Amino acid sequence: MRRILLVEDEKMIRYGIYVMIENSGVPYSEITECRNGKDAVEYLKNTRYDLVLTDIKMPIMGGLELSRWICDNLDAEERPLIVAISGYAEFEYVKGMMKFQSMDYLLKPVDREELGKILWNAEEILRKRGVESPDMGKSGDTEVTGVSRYKMQRAVDYIRQNYGKPIDMAEVSNYVSMNYSMFSYKSNDYLKKSPVYGHFRKTAA
């Protein structure tokens, strides 16, 4: 996954989805959060996103209107994949979003495994299209942001506290409640800046 735009007006739901994305194991370079479709449009005017996860019913501008704007204003090669987030009572709106090339939908409450499947499916579609992230260097490194930065620091603290013991990557990823694949992906750049990295690499090999 490359750049993700998360559009949801309810703060706790938005945060929950953000954490699920971080723990899904899907690589990404950036997650941008906004509260409604109008704010999302402003981001889309200035930044190219690869995936938009959008609630359908929101104040000011909902997901259906946002999807219509994307189709009407962005060239086909610049359009992000769209995933609708919907309550059961809003399923008719989901049908409407399919007209605007929504690739899939999530029902509330969002299920972690279902979201993970959709994210990996989106990643596969992007790879087949040959889409590359502007934030991915030749080594494939990405910045560590938000929740993951906090978890990486917890990982460093855990390694420091258990410095005299053999520690492997699976143990540390479990301690910080992070998907093993995502932890492996995120940890390289962050941990190698820490004085405990040499110990971790030796015991994790």
C-alpha positions, 0 to 999 in steps of 0.5 A, a space after each residue: 500500500 502507498 498513500 491512504 486517505 481515511 475519511 470518517 467523521 467519528 473520531 474513535 472509529 477513525 482512530 480504530 481503523 487507523 490502528 487496524 491499518 497499522 497492524 494489518 501488515 500492509 506496507 504504506 507510506 502515509 495515512 492522512 485522516 480527515 472528517 468529511 468529504 470536503 476536507 478530503 477533496 482539498 487533500 486530493 487536489 494537492 496530493 495523489 493518494 492510492 486508496 481512499 477509505 471513506 464513510 458514506 454518511 458524514 456532515 458537509 460532504 459524504 462518501 457518495 459525493 466524494 466518490 463522484 468528485 473523484 470520478 469527475 475531477 481526476 484522470 483515470 490514472 490518478 484516481 485512488 481505489 475507493 473503499 466504502 464504510 457503511 452501516 447496515 441501514 446505508 447499504 443502498 448507498 453502497 450500491 450507489 458508490 459502486 457506480 463510482 468505481 468503489 472497489 469494495 465496502 466495509 460494514 460497521 463495526 469494522 472487522 479487523 480481518 475483513 479490513 486486512 483482506 481488503 487492504 491486501 487486495 488493494 495492494 495487489 491491484 496497485 502492484 499489478 498497475 505498477 504504482 510506486 509510492 513517491 515516499 518509497 526509496 530504492 531500499 523500500 524504506 518508509 517513514 515511521 509515523 503515528 502509533 507505530 513510532 510509539 510502538 517502536 519506542 516501546 520495542 526499544 525500551 523492552 529490548 533495553 530492559 531485557 538486554 542480557 537475554 536472547 530476544 527475537 523479533 517475534 517476541 518483541 512484536 508480540 510485546 508491542 501488539 504489532 503484526 509480525 510482518 508490519 513490525 519487521 517492515 517498520 522496525 529496520 529504519 527506526 531500530 537501527 538508530 538505537 544503541 540496542 539495535 546490534 543486540 537485537 539483530 544478533 539475537 533475532 538472526 
